[in-house]
Amino acid sequence: MFLSVVVQRMVLPEVSGIMFTADPITGRRKTVSIDASFGIGEALVSGLVTADLSRSASGAIVTKRIARKALAVRAYRTAGR
């Protein structure tokens, strides 16, 4: 058994999200679906917020839904970074 670890520098984004290259609901491979919200994405992946949704197919936006944003998780910025 092998173990690997990836260490990356943390960025401090205003907005973050998840992009699916196939629609996660329908499975359509020609539809790109993006869920996004304010902050580092922790609230999004943990299910604390409803994300903005954007779906496109053949280069055209087919769905755009803006969610109400009551919460955002932001990274703590330390001095010198």
Summary of the structure (lengths in Angstrom):
residues: 81
radius of gyration: 15.7
end to end distance: 36.3
largest distance: 46.0
contacts: 156
relative contact order: 0.22
helix: 5%
strand: 35%
